[in-house]
């Protein structure tokens, strides 16, 4: 999701609400004996000031998603804004 004008902490709370809502549906997961469908979500955010490329933002969200999966799945992880690479001289 792209959430303009939303602070990172608000996006993290929204992602957690979404994760919980999906889990609460209790949809049977056929490949996970007795388990239910869940989601892992990676959240990243930046100010649209031209300092961060879209590619860097997507990479940060992807890294947060894989951190959520590696930490046990069915969770939300928020990127560390300070680790998102600034834009270089090339357009992205």
C-alpha positions in Angstrom: 0.0 0.0 0.0 1.1 3.5 -0.6 -0.1 5.7 2.3 0.6 9.4 1.5 0.7 11.8 4.4 1.0 9.0 7.0 3.8 8.8 9.6 5.8 5.6 9.8 4.4 4.7 13.2 0.8 5.1 11.9 1.6 2.9 8.9 3.1 0.3 11.3 -0.1 0.3 13.3 -2.3 0.0 10.2 -0.2 -2.9 9.0 -0.6 -4.6 12.4 -4.3 -4.1 12.3 -4.4 -5.7 8.8 -2.2 -8.6 10.0 -4.5 -9.2 12.9 -7.7 -9.0 10.8 -6.4 -11.6 8.4 -5.4 -13.9 11.2 -8.8 -13.4 12.9 -10.6 -14.6 9.7 -9.4 -18.1 10.6 -9.1 -19.3 7.0 -7.7 -22.8 7.0 -4.2 -23.1 5.6 -4.2 -26.4 3.6 -0.4 -26.7 3.6 0.0 -25.9 7.3 -1.8 -28.8 9.2 -4.3 -27.2 11.5 -2.9 -23.7 10.9 -4.6 -20.6 9.5 -3.6 -18.2 6.8 -1.5 -15.4 8.1 0.6 -12.6 6.6 4.0 -11.0 7.2 4.3 -7.3 6.4 7.3 -5.1 5.8 6.7 -1.3 6.3 9.0 1.5 5.1 8.4 5.2 4.8 10.2 8.4 3.7 9.4 12.0 3.1 8.8 12.8 -0.6 11.7 15.3 -0.7 13.7 13.8 -3.6 16.4 12.5 -1.2 15.3 8.9 -1.4 14.6 7.0 -4.6 11.5 4.9 -5.1 13.8 1.9 -5.6 15.5 2.4 -2.2 12.1 2.7 -0.5 10.9 -0.6 -2.1 14.2 -2.3 -1.1 13.7 -1.1 2.5 10.1 -2.4 2.6 11.3 -5.7 1.1 14.1 -6.0 3.7 11.5 -5.4 6.5 9.3 -8.1 5.0 12.0 -10.6 4.9 13.0 -9.7 8.5 9.4 -10.4 9.5 9.5 -13.8 7.8 12.9 -14.7 9.3 11.7 -13.7 12.8 8.9 -16.3 12.6 6.3 -15.0 10.2 2.8 -13.6 11.0 4.3 -10.3 12.1 5.0 -6.7 11.0 8.5 -5.3 10.8 9.1 -1.6 10.2 12.3 -0.5 8.4 14.9 1.7 10.0 14.6 5.0 8.0 18.2 5.8 8.6 19.3 2.7 6.6 17.4 3.6 3.5 20.0 4.7 0.9 19.8 8.3 -0.3 19.3 9.0 -4.0 22.4 8.9 -6.2 22.9 11.1 -9.2 20.9 8.7 -11.4 17.1 8.7 -11.7 15.3 5.7 -10.3 
